[in-house]
Amino acid sequence: MAHTANQTTPFETKRENILMAGLRAIGTALVNVAETNSRVHKIQALQNLSNDQLTERGIRREDIVRHVFRDQMYL
């Protein structure tokens, strides 16, 4: 049976915590930006419609994202 010991100095632990906190903050900020984007809300609203309602609007379910971003992206 093998035994291992892992020791970190307080400096290493503090540096890792600071790095992880920074990465976590960046990730949270990116998620917040995406969630507050009005286009995301439009996509969610269209996804909540039935297939018949989408057909009335001339949109297929698989084309919702393409429809919402049609003026910005050439998909």
Backbone torsions as a table, in degrees:
resi	resn	phi	psi	omega
1	MET	NA	135.1	-179.8
2	ALA	-100.4	142.0	176.8
3	HIS	-119.1	138.9	176.6
4	THR	-126.6	150.5	176.3
5	ALA	-126.3	135.0	-179.0
6	ASN	-123.2	115.0	-179.5
7	GLN	-120.5	135.1	175.0
8	THR	-122.5	147.3	177.6
9	THR	-81.5	156.8	178.9
10	PRO	-57.0	-33.0	179.5
11	PHE	-64.7	-44.2	-179.7
12	GLU	-63.4	-42.9	-179.7
13	THR	-64.0	-43.3	-179.7
14	LYS	-64.3	-42.4	-180.0
15	ARG	-64.0	-42.8	178.3
16	GLU	-64.0	-40.2	178.9
17	ASN	-63.7	-40.9	179.1
18	ILE	-65.0	-44.3	179.3
19	LEU	-61.6	-47.1	-179.2
20	MET	-64.6	-38.8	178.5
21	ALA	-63.2	-40.1	178.5
22	GLY	-64.9	-45.4	178.6
23	LEU	-64.1	-39.5	178.6
24	ARG	-63.2	-41.0	179.7
25	ALA	-64.8	-41.2	178.3
26	ILE	-64.0	-45.2	178.7
27	GLY	-61.0	-43.4	179.0
28	THR	-63.2	-41.4	179.3
29	ALA	-63.0	-42.8	179.5
30	LEU	-63.9	-40.8	178.0
31	VAL	-64.4	-42.7	179.3
32	ASN	-62.5	-41.0	178.4
33	VAL	-62.9	-44.9	-179.3
34	ALA	-63.9	-40.7	-176.2
35	GLU	-73.8	-25.1	-179.7
36	THR	-91.3	-3.6	178.9
37	ASN	-67.3	127.6	-177.4
38	SER	-62.8	-28.1	179.0
39	ARG	-67.2	-34.8	177.3
40	VAL	-63.9	-40.4	177.8
41	HIS	-64.8	-37.7	178.1
42	LYS	-64.7	-42.2	177.9
43	ILE	-61.2	-45.4	-179.6
44	GLN	-63.0	-39.5	179.0
45	ALA	-64.5	-42.4	178.8
46	LEU	-67.8	-36.2	178.9
47	GLN	-67.0	-25.4	179.2
48	ASN	-78.8	-11.4	178.5
49	LEU	-76.8	156.5	176.3
50	SER	-77.3	165.9	177.9
51	ASN	-61.6	-36.5	178.4
52	ASP	-65.0	-41.9	178.8
53	GLN	-65.3	-38.6	177.6
54	LEU	-65.9	-40.4	179.2
55	THR	-61.6	-39.6	177.3
56	GLU	-59.9	-32.4	179.7
57	ARG	-87.8	-4.4	179.4
58	GLY	77.6	28.7	-178.0
59	ILE	-122.7	134.3	171.7
60	ARG	-91.6	149.0	-177.1
61	ARG	-55.6	-39.8	-177.9
62	GLU	-73.4	-9.0	-179.8
63	ASP	-105.2	10.2	-176.6
64	ILE	-59.6	-50.9	-178.0
65	VAL	-63.2	-43.9	178.4
66	ARG	-59.6	-40.7	-180.0
67	HIS	-64.9	-45.3	-176.4
68	VAL	-68.2	-36.8	-177.5
69	PHE	-99.8	15.8	-173.4
70	ARG	-60.3	-27.5	-179.2
71	ASP	-85.5	-12.2	-179.1
72	GLN	-108.5	-32.9	-176.1
73	MET	-124.6	141.5	178.4
74	TYR	-99.5	81.3	-176.9
75	LEU	-96.0	NA	NA
